[in-house]
Amino acid sequence: MFFLASSATSIADDATSYRVEHGDTLSAIALHFYGDASLYGAIFEENRDQMNSPDHLFSGQRIRIPREPDTALAEDREVSIATSDDYVPYSDSRLKGHGAGPMLAESLFERAGYDVTLTVLDTWEEVEQAVKDKDFDVGVPYARTDDREHIYDFSDGFIDVTTRAFVRSDDQIPSRFDSEDLAGRIVCKPHDYFTSDIDHLVAAGHVGIILGRSPLDCFDRLLDERADVVVLNRFTGWATIQDNEHLGTDAIDMLEEPMGTVQMGIMVSKDHASGQELLEDFNESLEGASALISETNRELREDFAVTFPDLREVMVNRPYERSAHGEPVHLVSGNNYYPFSDEELPSQGMVTDIVTRAFEDHLERPVEIAFKSWVEGAQAVLDGEYDATFPYVRTEDRRSDYAFSDMLYGMAVQIYVRDGDPLEEYRGIMDLEDYVACKPEGYYRQDLQEALDRGLIQIVEASDEEACFQRLVEGEADLVTMNRFTAEAAVDRAPDVGDDDVREVEGAIAQMGLHLMVSREDGESRELLEAFDEAIKEMRSTGELQEIQDKHLEDFQGG
């Protein structure tokens, strides 16, 4: 959620007018203006003439924000959360914030104006019983299941959990199995874990199911041949194997085909007097929180790598023993392409962040990224040294050698000239007649291709963006075409180029998209590209892609 400076205007000495934006809540507005979401009541009281309830908000509405809120109107709201342990990475005492579930639940309730207490109980059975008895308000993280829905109500999901099949290394089940490959097998799940990922297989009679006391008990049953398959998320599965030497990483394989994906959230007792209010407040806080969730997941990935280095090494180096698809994805990118790609940028740039999250979060494949010159990186992909490169504009000359992903970001390309140049507004390619344009080495020329084909312009190259602007102010070139963000960063970095030396021409010369790019001749890379596009579609549909773009642009412009 972004609060625009233009949304707030002064209307009196004791109040400020604020224009409600899509997705705003009074709690979030209070948090923005006062640093305390619980003071939303002061805003509600100030606007009772136009609001029947604190939820009566609509986009474009003008509300008054008291400059000095009456703190007596702050609602004292508390919530107690119960969780347990050894559910890496979703709830584990060794991880920051006790893992993804408790950490996100606490943040989302605080965002809604609650004071939060978190208690870790010895077992998950104790958590469920304590929430049922209303000794605690909320249990986290939990998946909605048929048996639980008789006792508990659930929030919207905020954690996606994909489960995998673990089998004995001497078993012949293929890594990319189908239901027929599992016919007659016995699947073990810990007794307090969800089974919705395999219920369809059980109902169809393909597999039988036994319930173990714990993940370790299931793996012991697997090696004793009392079970054929253990179904867990890959983190919990490998953590259990790693923590118990007698299991042995060489004795067990994890198959590539997912068993299923479920969403986990919080749950409250159906008999809780304030249960529905808690869930409504939580779900409202969850809306528009994809940036918070993405950032929390990133922090936890980094913490996981530090806390469980041996486990991470096993998961990276041996994720799918029977398939090459689980190997790390080797990528190459370049520097100085602000805000899209640079080693010094947060998360190494917007597009680097998008690509990393698509592979690691959605495809569950670790990435290794090298940074080279743009020319070297593109050639290294053709030579088979890397699986893919980014971010690149799709051009006619590149199409013969490369295949491209769906668009990761769309940008306007502007024209930059020396101050005093007569070109004020771009209306068409004839405006560029007799101009000399500068392009950095390895950059696209699609925006100027028509003018170049018709002999209207010449193009000179420079080593990088700053060098192009240097050539411009020195008279060796007449214009530079570039997106506004990269251009502004290049002018700031160029030692002999000042803001007064360069001017942006009104009107964009082109609209370009940025893409991931693979070798057209590499069949495995083409398959990789198809999977990547599916991940990007999912990120786009959930709003995650837009959140990443907005965050990086906000950080870049604010910096």
C-alpha positions as CSV (number, residue, x, y, z in Angstrom):
1,M,0.0,0.0,0.0
2,F,1.4,3.4,-1.0
3,F,0.3,6.7,0.6
4,L,0.8,9.4,-1.9
5,A,1.9,12.8,-0.7
6,S,-0.8,14.3,-2.9
7,S,-3.4,12.3,-1.0
8,A,-3.0,14.4,2.2
9,T,-3.8,18.2,2.2
10,S,-4.1,20.6,5.1
11,I,-7.7,21.8,5.8
12,A,-7.4,23.2,9.3
13,D,-4.9,23.7,12.1
14,D,-6.2,20.6,13.9
15,A,-6.8,18.2,11.0
16,T,-5.5,17.0,7.7
17,S,-7.6,15.9,4.7
18,Y,-6.8,12.5,3.2
19,R,-8.1,11.0,0.0
20,V,-8.8,7.3,0.5
21,E,-6.9,5.0,-1.9
22,H,-7.9,1.6,-3.1
23,G,-7.2,-1.0,-0.4
24,D,-6.9,1.5,2.5
25,T,-8.2,0.6,5.9
26,L,-8.6,3.0,8.9
27,S,-6.0,0.9,10.8
28,A,-3.5,1.2,8.0
29,I,-4.2,5.0,7.7
30,A,-3.7,5.4,11.4
31,L,-0.5,3.4,11.3
32,H,0.7,5.7,8.5
33,F,-0.1,9.0,10.2
34,Y,0.4,8.1,13.8
35,G,2.6,5.1,13.8
36,D,-0.1,3.3,15.8
37,A,-2.8,1.3,14.0
38,S,-4.9,1.1,17.2
39,L,-5.7,4.9,16.9
40,Y,-8.0,4.2,14.0
41,G,-10.9,5.0,16.4
42,A,-9.8,8.7,16.5
43,I,-10.1,9.0,12.7
44,F,-13.5,7.2,12.8
45,E,-14.8,9.6,15.5
46,E,-13.6,12.6,13.5
47,N,-15.6,11.4,10.4
48,R,-18.8,10.0,12.0
49,D,-20.8,12.4,9.8
50,Q,-19.8,10.4,6.7
51,M,-19.0,6.9,8.2
52,N,-21.5,4.5,9.8
53,S,-18.6,2.1,10.8
54,P,-14.8,2.0,10.6
55,D,-15.2,-0.3,7.6
56,H,-17.2,2.3,5.6
57,L,-14.4,3.4,3.3
58,F,-14.4,3.8,-0.5
59,S,-11.7,4.9,-3.0
60,G,-11.7,8.6,-3.5
61,Q,-13.4,9.4,-0.3
62,R,-12.1,12.5,1.6
63,I,-11.7,12.0,5.3
64,R,-10.3,14.2,8.1
65,I,-7.2,13.1,10.0
66,P,-6.9,14.7,13.5
67,R,-3.4,16.1,14.0
68,E,-3.5,15.2,17.7
69,P,-5.6,12.1,18.1
70,D,-7.4,11.3,21.4
71,T,-5.4,8.4,22.6
72,A,-8.3,7.4,24.8
73,L,-10.0,6.3,21.6
74,A,-7.3,3.8,20.8
75,E,-8.8,0.4,21.1
76,D,-6.8,-2.0,23.3
77,R,-6.9,-5.1,21.1
78,E,-4.9,-8.2,22.0
79,V,-4.5,-11.6,20.4
80,S,-2.7,-14.7,21.7
81,I,-1.1,-17.0,19.2
82,A,-0.1,-20.6,19.8
83,T,2.3,-22.6,17.7
84,S,4.7,-25.5,18.1
85,D,8.2,-26.5,16.9
86,D,10.2,-28.6,14.4
87,Y,8.2,-27.7,11.3
88,V,11.0,-26.2,9.2
89,P,10.7,-23.5,7.8
90,Y,7.1,-22.8,8.8
91,S,7.4,-22.9,12.5
92,D,10.8,-23.6,14.2
93,S,12.5,-22.1,17.2
94,R,15.8,-22.0,15.4
95,L,14.5,-19.6,12.7
96,K,14.0,-15.8,12.9
97,G,10.5,-15.0,14.3
98,H,10.0,-18.7,14.9
99,G,9.5,-19.3,11.2
100,A,7.2,-18.2,8.4
101,G,3.9,-18.9,10.1
102,P,4.3,-17.2,13.4
103,M,6.4,-14.4,12.0
104,L,3.8,-13.5,9.3
105,A,0.8,-14.0,11.6
106,E,2.3,-11.6,14.2
107,S,3.2,-9.0,11.6
108,L,-0.3,-9.1,10.0
109,F,-2.1,-8.8,13.4
110,E,0.2,-5.9,14.3
111,R,-0.6,-4.3,11.0
112,A,-4.3,-4.6,12.0
113,G,-3.6,-2.8,15.3
114,Y,-3.3,-5.8,17.7
115,D,-0.9,-6.4,20.6
116,V,0.4,-9.9,20.0
117,T,1.7,-12.6,22.3
118,L,3.2,-15.7,20.9
119,T,3.5,-19.0,22.9
120,V,5.3,-22.1,21.7
121,L,3.7,-25.3,23.0
122,D,5.4,-28.7,23.1
123,T,3.3,-30.5,20.5
124,W,0.9,-29.6,17.7
125,E,-1.8,-31.7,19.4
126,E,-1.5,-29.3,22.4
127,V,-1.9,-26.3,20.1
128,E,-5.1,-27.7,18.6
129,Q,-6.5,-28.5,22.0
130,A,-5.6,-25.2,23.5
131,V,-7.2,-23.3,20.6
132,K,-10.3,-25.5,20.8
133,D,-10.5,-24.8,24.5
134,K,-10.0,-21.0,23.8
135,D,-6.8,-20.9,26.0
136,F,-5.3,-19.2,23.0
137,D,-7.1,-17.1,20.4
138,V,-5.3,-18.4,17.3
139,G,-3.2,-21.4,16.1
140,V,-0.7,-21.1,13.3
141,P,0.2,-22.3,10.8
142,Y,-2.6,-24.7,9.8
143,A,-4.2,-26.0,6.6
144,R,-7.9,-26.2,6.3
145,T,-9.0,-29.9,6.4
146,D,-12.4,-31.6,6.5
147,D,-11.9,-32.9,10.0
148,R,-10.7,-29.6,11.4
149,E,-13.5,-27.6,9.8
150,H,-15.9,-29.1,12.3
151,I,-14.1,-27.5,15.1
152,Y,-12.2,-24.5,13.7
153,D,-12.7,-21.5,11.4
154,F,-9.8,-20.5,9.1
155,S,-8.3,-17.4,7.7
156,D,-7.4,-16.9,4.1
157,G,-4.2,-18.7,3.3
158,F,-0.9,-16.8,3.3
159,I,1.6,-19.7,3.0
160,D,1.7,-22.1,0.1
161,V,3.1,-25.5,1.0
162,T,4.1,-28.0,-1.7
163,T,4.6,-31.6,-0.6
164,R,7.0,-34.2,-2.2
165,A,7.3,-37.9,-2.1
166,F,10.3,-39.4,-0.3
167,V,11.1,-43.0,-1.3
168,R,13.8,-45.6,-0.7
169,S,16.7,-45.2,-3.1
170,D,16.3,-48.7,-4.4
171,D,12.6,-48.1,-5.3
172,Q,11.9,-47.8,-9.0
173,I,9.2,-45.1,-8.9
174,P,10.1,-42.5,-11.5
175,S,10.9,-39.0,-10.4
176,R,8.1,-37.7,-12.7
177,F,5.5,-40.2,-11.6
178,D,1.8,-40.4,-12.2
179,S,-0.9,-42.0,-10.1
180,E,-0.5,-45.4,-11.8
181,D,3.1,-45.5,-10.7
182,L,2.0,-45.3,-7.1
183,A,-0.6,-48.1,-7.4
184,G,-0.5,-50.4,-4.3
185,R,1.9,-48.3,-2.4
186,I,1.5,-47.4,1.3
187,V,2.0,-43.7,2.1
188,C,2.9,-42.5,5.6
189,K,1.9,-39.1,6.9
190,P,2.5,-37.8,10.5
191,H,-0.9,-38.2,12.3
192,D,-1.3,-34.4,13.0
193,Y,-0.4,-33.3,9.4
194,F,-2.9,-32.5,6.6
195,T,-3.7,-35.3,4.1
196,S,-5.6,-33.2,1.5
197,D,-2.6,-33.5,-0.8
198,I,-3.1,-37.3,-1.1
199,D,-6.8,-37.7,-0.3
200,H,-7.6,-38.0,-4.1
201,L,-5.2,-40.9,-4.4
202,V,-6.6,-42.6,-1.3
203,A,-10.2,-42.1,-2.5
204,A,-9.3,-43.6,-5.9
205,G,-7.8,-46.6,-4.3
206,H,-4.3,-46.0,-5.8
207,V,-2.6,-45.8,-2.4
208,G,-3.1,-46.8,1.2
209,I,-2.3,-44.5,4.1
210,I,-0.9,-45.0,7.6
211,L,-0.3,-42.3,10.1
212,G,3.0,-42.1,11.9
213,R,3.7,-40.5,15.2
214,S,6.0,-38.0,13.6
215,P,8.1,-37.3,10.5
216,L,10.9,-39.4,12.0
217,D,8.5,-42.3,12.7
218,C,7.4,-42.2,9.0
219,F,10.9,-42.3,7.7
220,D,11.7,-45.2,10.1
221,R,8.7,-47.0,8.7
222,L,9.9,-46.3,5.2
223,L,13.4,-47.8,5.8
224,D,11.8,-50.8,7.6
225,E,9.5,-51.3,4.5
226,R,6.4,-50.8,6.6
227,A,5.7,-47.8,4.2
228,D,6.7,-47.1,0.6
229,V,6.4,-43.4,0.5
230,V,6.7,-40.5,3.0
231,V,4.9,-37.3,1.9
232,L,6.2,-34.1,3.4
233,N,7.3,-30.7,2.3
234,R,10.9,-30.8,1.2
235,F,12.2,-28.7,4.0
236,T,10.7,-30.8,6.8
237,G,11.6,-34.0,4.9
238,W,15.3,-33.2,4.4
239,A,15.6,-31.6,7.9
240,T,14.3,-34.8,9.5
241,I,16.8,-36.9,7.4
242,Q,19.7,-34.5,8.2
243,D,18.9,-34.5,12.0
244,N,18.9,-38.3,12.2
245,E,22.1,-39.9,11.1
246,H,20.6,-43.4,11.0
247,L,18.3,-42.5,8.2
248,G,21.1,-41.6,5.8
249,T,20.8,-39.2,2.9
250,D,22.0,-41.9,0.5
251,A,19.2,-44.3,1.5
252,I,16.4,-41.9,0.6
253,D,15.4,-40.0,-2.6
254,M,13.0,-37.2,-3.0
255,L,11.0,-37.4,-6.2
256,E,10.5,-34.3,-8.5
257,E,6.7,-34.5,-9.1
258,P,4.8,-32.6,-6.5
259,M,2.2,-34.5,-4.5
260,G,0.1,-31.4,-4.0
261,T,0.0,-27.8,-2.8
262,V,-2.1,-26.5,0.1
263,Q,-2.5,-23.1,1.7
264,M,-1.9,-22.5,5.4
265,G,-3.2,-19.7,7.5
266,I,-4.5,-19.2,11.1
267,M,-7.4,-21.0,12.8
268,V,-9.7,-20.1,15.7
269,S,-12.2,-22.1,17.6
270,K,-15.8,-22.0,16.2
271,D,-16.9,-21.3,19.8
272,H,-14.6,-18.3,20.2
273,A,-16.7,-15.2,21.0
274,S,-14.5,-12.9,18.9
275,G,-13.3,-15.5,16.4
276,Q,-15.0,-14.0,13.4
277,E,-13.8,-10.5,14.2
278,L,-10.2,-11.8,14.5
279,L,-10.5,-13.5,11.2
280,E,-12.0,-10.5,9.5
281,D,-9.3,-8.2,10.8
282,F,-6.6,-10.6,9.9
283,N,-7.9,-11.2,6.3
284,E,-8.3,-7.4,5.9
285,S,-4.7,-6.9,6.9
286,L,-3.7,-9.7,4.6
287,E,-5.1,-7.9,1.6
288,G,-2.4,-5.9,-0.1
289,A,0.3,-7.4,2.1
290,S,2.1,-9.4,-0.7
291,A,5.1,-7.1,-0.4
292,L,5.3,-7.8,3.3
293,I,5.0,-11.5,2.7
294,S,7.6,-11.5,-0.1
295,E,10.1,-9.6,2.1
296,T,9.5,-11.8,5.1
297,N,10.0,-14.9,2.9
298,R,13.2,-13.4,1.6
299,E,14.5,-12.7,5.1
300,L,13.6,-16.3,6.1
301,R,15.4,-17.8,3.1
302,E,18.6,-15.9,4.1
303,D,18.1,-16.9,7.7
304,F,17.5,-20.5,6.7
305,A,20.8,-20.6,4.7
306,V,22.7,-19.4,7.7
307,T,20.9,-21.5,10.3
308,F,20.9,-24.7,8.3
309,P,23.9,-24.6,6.0
310,D,24.3,-28.3,5.8
311,L,20.6,-28.9,5.1
312,R,20.6,-26.2,2.4
313,E,23.7,-27.9,0.8
314,V,21.9,-31.2,0.7
315,M,18.7,-29.6,-0.8
316,V,20.7,-27.7,-3.4
317,N,23.1,-30.4,-4.4
318,R,20.8,-33.4,-4.2
319,P,17.2,-32.3,-4.6
320,Y,16.1,-34.8,-7.2
321,E,18.5,-37.8,-7.3
322,R,16.7,-39.2,-10.4
323,S,16.4,-36.1,-12.5
324,A,18.6,-33.3,-13.8
325,H,15.7,-30.8,-13.4
326,G,16.5,-30.1,-9.8
327,E,19.9,-28.8,-10.4
328,P,20.5,-25.1,-9.7
329,V,19.6,-22.7,-12.5
330,H,22.8,-20.9,-13.8
331,L,22.0,-17.4,-14.8
332,V,24.0,-14.4,-16.1
333,S,23.2,-10.7,-16.0
334,G,25.0,-7.4,-16.3
335,N,25.6,-4.2,-14.3
336,N,24.7,-0.6,-14.5
337,Y,21.1,-1.2,-15.8
338,Y,19.3,0.7,-13.1
339,P,16.9,-0.1,-11.5
340,F,16.7,-3.5,-13.2
341,S,20.0,-5.2,-12.8
342,D,23.2,-4.3,-10.8
343,E,25.1,-6.1,-8.2
344,E,25.0,-3.1,-5.9
345,L,21.2,-2.6,-6.0
346,P,18.9,-4.1,-3.3
347,S,18.3,-7.8,-4.4
348,Q,20.6,-7.0,-7.3
349,G,17.8,-5.1,-9.0
350,M,14.1,-5.4,-9.9
351,V,14.3,-8.0,-12.6
352,T,16.9,-10.0,-10.7
353,D,14.5,-10.1,-7.8
354,I,11.6,-11.1,-10.1
355,V,13.7,-13.9,-11.7
356,T,15.0,-15.2,-8.4
357,R,11.6,-15.4,-6.8
358,A,10.1,-17.1,-9.8
359,F,12.7,-19.8,-9.8
360,E,13.2,-20.2,-6.0
361,D,9.8,-19.5,-4.6
362,H,7.5,-20.9,-7.4
363,L,9.6,-23.5,-9.1
364,E,11.7,-24.5,-6.0
365,R,14.9,-24.3,-7.9
366,P,18.0,-22.5,-6.5
367,V,19.6,-19.9,-8.7
368,E,23.3,-19.0,-9.1
369,I,23.8,-15.6,-10.8
370,A,27.0,-14.3,-12.4
371,F,27.5,-10.7,-13.6
372,K,29.4,-10.1,-16.8
373,S,29.4,-7.5,-19.6
374,W,26.2,-7.6,-21.6
375,V,27.9,-8.9,-24.7
376,E,29.8,-11.6,-22.9
377,G,26.7,-12.7,-21.0
378,A,24.6,-13.1,-24.1
379,Q,27.3,-15.0,-25.9
380,A,27.9,-17.3,-22.8
381,V,24.3,-18.4,-23.0
382,L,24.7,-19.4,-26.7
383,D,27.9,-21.2,-25.7
384,G,26.0,-23.3,-23.1
385,E,27.9,-21.8,-20.1
386,Y,24.6,-20.5,-18.6
387,D,20.9,-21.5,-18.8
388,A,19.6,-18.0,-19.3
389,T,20.3,-14.3,-19.2
390,F,18.3,-11.2,-18.4
391,P,16.9,-8.5,-18.7
392,Y,16.8,-8.2,-22.5
393,V,14.5,-6.5,-25.0
394,R,13.1,-8.8,-27.7
395,T,14.6,-7.7,-31.0
396,E,14.5,-9.1,-34.5
397,D,18.2,-9.8,-34.7
398,R,18.1,-11.7,-31.3
399,R,15.0,-13.8,-32.3
400,S,17.1,-16.0,-34.6
401,D,19.4,-17.1,-31.7
402,Y,17.3,-16.7,-28.6
403,A,13.8,-17.5,-27.2
404,F,12.2,-15.0,-24.8
405,S,10.0,-15.3,-21.7
406,D,6.8,-13.4,-21.1
407,M,7.4,-9.7,-20.4
408,L,8.8,-9.0,-16.9
409,Y,8.5,-5.2,-17.0
410,G,7.4,-2.7,-19.6
411,M,9.1,0.6,-20.0
412,A,9.0,3.8,-22.1
413,V,12.1,4.7,-24.0
414,Q,12.9,8.4,-24.0
415,I,15.2,10.6,-26.1
416,Y,17.9,12.7,-24.5
417,V,19.7,15.6,-26.2
418,R,22.2,18.3,-25.3
419,D,20.6,21.3,-23.6
420,G,19.9,23.9,-26.4
421,D,19.1,21.2,-29.1
422,P,16.1,22.3,-31.1
423,L,14.3,19.0,-30.7
424,E,11.7,19.7,-28.1
425,E,9.0,17.1,-28.8
426,Y,9.3,13.8,-30.6
427,R,6.5,13.3,-33.3
428,G,8.1,10.8,-35.6
429,I,11.3,9.4,-37.1
430,M,11.8,12.3,-39.5
431,D,12.6,14.4,-36.4
432,L,15.8,12.3,-36.1
433,E,17.1,13.0,-39.6
434,D,20.9,13.6,-39.6
435,Y,21.2,12.9,-35.9
436,V,24.0,10.6,-34.5
437,A,22.7,8.3,-31.7
438,C,24.8,6.6,-29.0
439,K,24.0,3.1,-27.8
440,P,26.0,1.2,-25.0
441,E,27.6,-2.0,-26.2
442,G,25.1,-4.9,-26.2
443,Y,22.0,-2.6,-26.0
444,Y,18.9,-3.1,-28.1
445,R,18.4,-0.9,-31.2
446,Q,14.8,-1.7,-31.9
447,D,13.7,1.8,-30.9
448,L,15.9,3.3,-33.7
449,Q,15.8,0.5,-36.2
450,E,13.3,2.1,-38.7
451,A,15.2,5.4,-38.7
452,L,18.5,3.4,-39.1
453,D,17.0,1.3,-42.0
454,R,15.9,4.5,-43.8
455,G,19.3,6.1,-43.5
456,L,18.1,8.9,-41.3
457,I,20.5,8.4,-38.4
458,Q,23.9,6.9,-37.6
459,I,24.7,5.0,-34.4
460,V,27.9,5.1,-32.5
461,E,28.7,2.8,-29.5
462,A,30.2,3.4,-26.1
463,S,31.3,1.1,-23.3
464,D,28.4,1.9,-21.0
465,E,25.5,4.3,-20.3
466,E,27.7,6.9,-18.7
467,A,30.1,6.9,-21.6
468,C,27.1,7.5,-24.0
469,F,26.1,10.6,-22.1
470,Q,29.7,11.7,-22.0
471,R,29.9,11.4,-25.8
472,L,26.6,13.4,-26.0
473,V,27.8,16.4,-24.0
474,E,31.2,16.4,-25.9
475,G,29.4,16.6,-29.2
476,E,30.4,13.1,-30.5
477,A,26.7,12.1,-30.5
478,D,23.5,14.1,-30.8
479,L,21.1,11.9,-28.8
480,V,20.8,9.0,-26.4
481,T,17.7,6.8,-26.2
482,M,17.1,5.0,-22.8
483,N,14.5,4.5,-20.2
484,R,14.2,7.3,-17.8
485,F,15.4,5.4,-14.7
486,T,18.6,4.2,-16.3
487,A,19.2,7.5,-17.9
488,E,18.9,9.5,-14.7
489,A,21.3,7.1,-12.9
490,A,23.8,7.3,-15.7
491,V,23.8,11.1,-15.7
492,D,24.3,11.1,-11.9
493,R,27.3,8.7,-12.2
494,A,28.9,10.4,-15.3
495,P,31.8,12.5,-13.9
496,D,31.6,15.3,-16.5
497,V,27.9,15.4,-17.1
498,G,25.5,17.7,-15.2
499,D,21.7,17.8,-15.1
500,D,21.8,21.1,-16.9
501,D,23.9,19.6,-19.8
502,V,21.2,17.1,-20.8
503,R,17.5,17.4,-21.6
504,E,14.7,14.8,-22.0
505,V,12.7,15.3,-25.2
506,E,8.9,15.3,-24.7
507,G,7.2,12.1,-25.9
508,A,8.5,8.5,-25.8
509,I,10.2,7.1,-28.9
510,A,9.1,3.5,-28.1
511,Q,7.7,1.1,-25.5
512,M,9.9,-1.9,-24.7
513,G,9.6,-4.9,-22.6
514,L,12.3,-6.7,-20.6
515,H,12.5,-10.5,-20.7
516,L,14.5,-13.6,-19.7
517,M,16.4,-15.0,-22.7
518,V,17.6,-18.5,-23.4
519,S,19.3,-20.2,-26.4
520,R,16.8,-21.2,-29.0
521,E,18.8,-24.3,-29.9
522,D,18.9,-25.6,-26.3
523,G,15.9,-27.9,-25.7
524,E,16.3,-28.1,-21.9
525,S,16.5,-24.3,-21.7
526,R,13.3,-24.0,-23.7
527,E,11.6,-26.3,-21.2
528,L,13.0,-24.2,-18.4
529,L,11.5,-21.1,-20.1
530,E,8.0,-22.7,-20.3
531,A,8.1,-23.4,-16.5
532,F,9.4,-19.9,-15.8
533,D,6.5,-18.4,-17.8
534,E,4.0,-20.3,-15.7
535,A,5.6,-19.0,-12.6
536,I,5.4,-15.4,-13.9
537,K,1.8,-15.9,-14.8
538,E,1.1,-17.0,-11.2
539,M,3.0,-14.0,-9.8
540,R,1.1,-11.6,-12.1
541,S,-2.3,-13.1,-11.2
542,T,-1.6,-12.8,-7.4
543,G,-0.2,-9.2,-7.7
544,E,3.2,-10.3,-6.5
545,L,4.9,-9.2,-9.8
546,Q,3.4,-5.7,-9.4
547,E,4.4,-5.5,-5.8
548,I,8.0,-6.3,-6.6
549,Q,8.1,-3.7,-9.4
550,D,6.5,-1.0,-7.2
551,K,8.9,-1.7,-4.3
552,H,12.0,-1.4,-6.4
553,L,10.8,1.7,-8.2
554,E,9.9,3.3,-4.9
555,D,13.3,2.4,-3.4
556,F,15.1,3.7,-6.5
557,Q,13.3,7.0,-6.8
558,G,13.4,7.5,-3.0
559,G,17.2,6.9,-3.0
